[in-house]
Structures are given as C-alpha cells and as structure tokens.
Amino acid sequence: MAIFVMKNASVTINSVDLSAYCSSVVLDYNVDAVPADVMGTSYHTFQAGLENTTCTVNLNQDFAATKTEATIFPLVGTTTTVVVKADSGAVSATNPSYTVTGFLASSQPVNGAVGDLAAMQLVFTGKVVKATS
C-alpha cells in the first residue's frame, strides 16, 4: 500500500464490527521511558519500561441492538479486544492488523449539544499485537 488517504479503516470492538460508525481511530503504541542515568555521563539514557499503548476510537452513536451503545456500555470497567486496520481489506504486509487488549475506563453514552451529531470517544489502554497474515 502506498501513501493513502484514510477513508476505509476497519474497527472491531469486542468482536463487533463498528467500522460504519467510526469517524476516527488513533493507535498510539509506546512504552514508558525509564531513566537509566549513571555517573560519568553528560546525557540522559533510558531503558524501555512497560508498554503503555492507547487506542482512541470516535464513534457516532446508535442505540439500536448490537450497535455502538449496546456494544460499548457493558465494556466499561473491563478489558476487551479492539482490532484496527488502516483499510478494511485482507490482512497483509501492506495492510497489517493491530489487536489491542485494552481496558476501557469510561464511555459517554450521551454526548453533544443542540445540533451536534451524537458521538462518543473511547480510550482503550493496554497492549498491542501486530499481524501481517
């Protein structure tokens, strides 16, 4: 896959495909930088600490059965899986999937002002595994 405009991402939360409701997704893969400074150096050194991956998903709200609210509400306070692909096509070296095993601390079942599109932002925190096949 060459440089592309993101317009067909795939987002599955707890085995439910919510791609049609997803307006944006950000996978922030990182580890804590643990200071490992020692005497005699004039710069900071670091060791990789604990993984601290977050997956932020913005979804348009739908209260119908098996849609956003019904899928997300019972997940608050639990750890679940989120599978993200940049394109909904088959998993490959040029379209990897990322499976986040993450904790969901909160949700906004009702969020918006007069005239706004009803939406929610979810942040899953945990670990990620990349697959290319």
N, C-alpha and C positions, 0 to 999 in steps of 0.2 A: 504494500500500500504506500503510495507516495504522499506528499503533503495533501491534506484534505480539509474540507470544512465539515465540522461535526454536525450531523443532522440526522443520524440514524443509529444512535447509541442503543445498546441493549442493557436494561437494568432489571434484574430479577431479585426480589427480596423474599426470603423465606419460601422459595420455590414458586412464587407468584410473579409472572412477567408483568411489570408495571411500566414498561417502556413507553407505552402510548400516553402515559400520564406524566412522564418525566420531562421537565423543562431544562434541567441541567444536572450534571454529575461531576464531582471532583474527587479523585482518588489521590490522597496526599500520603505517599509512602515515605516514612522516615524512621530513624532510630535516634534515641537520645544520645547526645554527645557528652560523654563522661570525661571530665578533666583528668588528665594523667600527667600533669606537670611534675617535673623533678628539678632538683637543684642543679645549677650549672647551665640551664638553657635560657635563652632570651626570647622565647616564643611559647605560646600555648600548644600543648599536644592533647590529643583526645583519643579515646577508645570508644568503639561502638557499644552502646548500652542496650536498653530494652527497646524493642520495636514499639512504635507509637503511631501506627497508621490510622488515618481517619478517612472515611468515605462520606462525603456530604451529598445528599440527594434532595433536589427540589421537585416536589410532585404537585400537580394540580389535584384538587380534592374531588372525591366522588364517594358518596355514602352508600352506593349500591353494594349488594353482597359480592364478595370476592374482589372488590376494588380497593382503592387506597385506604380508606378509613378502616374497613373491616380487616384488612391485612395488617395494618400498622398498629392499631390500638392495643391488641394483646401482646405485642412485642416489647412495649416499653418496660424497661427493667430486666430485660433478658438478653441473652446472646443468641444471635442468629446468623445466617449467611446472606451475603449480598454478592451477586455475580454481575460484573460490569464488563462490557466490551465496547470499544470505540465504534464498532459497526455491528449490526445485527447478523451479519453473515457468519459463516462457519469459522470456528476457532482455527487459527493457523499461526505460523511465524509472523505474518504480517497483520494479523488480527487476533492478538492474544486475549485470553480472558483472565480476569483478576477476581479471585474469590476471597472476599473479606469475611472473616469470622469475627463479628463485632458486637459490642454491647451498645444497645440503644437506650440512652438515659431519658430522653424526652420526645414529645411529639406535640404538634399544635393542631388538634382536630378542627378547631375553629380559628381562623386567622385571616384578617382582612378588614378593610374599611369600605364605606359605601362606594360601589362601583368597581371594587377590586375583584380580580379573579381569585376565587378561594384556592389557597395553596398551603403547603406545609414544607418545612425544611427539616430534614432528618440528618443526624450525625451519628454514624456508627464508628466506634473506636475499638481497634483490636489488631489482628494480624492479617497479612495478605499472602496469597499464593498465586503465582503466575503460571498459566498453562498455555502451550502453543500447539497442542494437538488434542 
